[in-house]
Amino acid sequence: MIETTQKIIQIGSSQGVTLSKKDLARLGAKRGDTLKLKVELVNGHDKHQKLLREYEAFVNQYGQTLKNLAKK
């Protein structure tokens, strides 16, 4: 099994991802073989998780102060 991160690229009129020769060699795979792929979107998920962590840190640090200001 290999794990890699690839960008979607233009391939003719389609879009796709490529696998390196090195990764294919590690699998023992060649042209015509069938591969089972598990795909997940990385960048959207990472940005969302980072934003949530930053928000939680902000609320932990300043939440009570903001509540106090709202009461004035």
RADAGI-V699620 format. One record per pair of residues at least 12 apart in sequence whose ideal C-beta (glycine too) atoms are under 8 Angstrom apart, sorted by sequence separation. I is the first residue (numbers start at 1). J is the second residue. D is the distance in whole Angstrom. If there is no record, write none. Layout:
i;j;d
I;J;D
I;J;D
This chain:
i;j;d
6;18;7
6;19;8
4;19;7
4;20;8
2;19;8
4;23;6
2;23;5
2;26;6
2;27;6
1;27;8
5;42;6
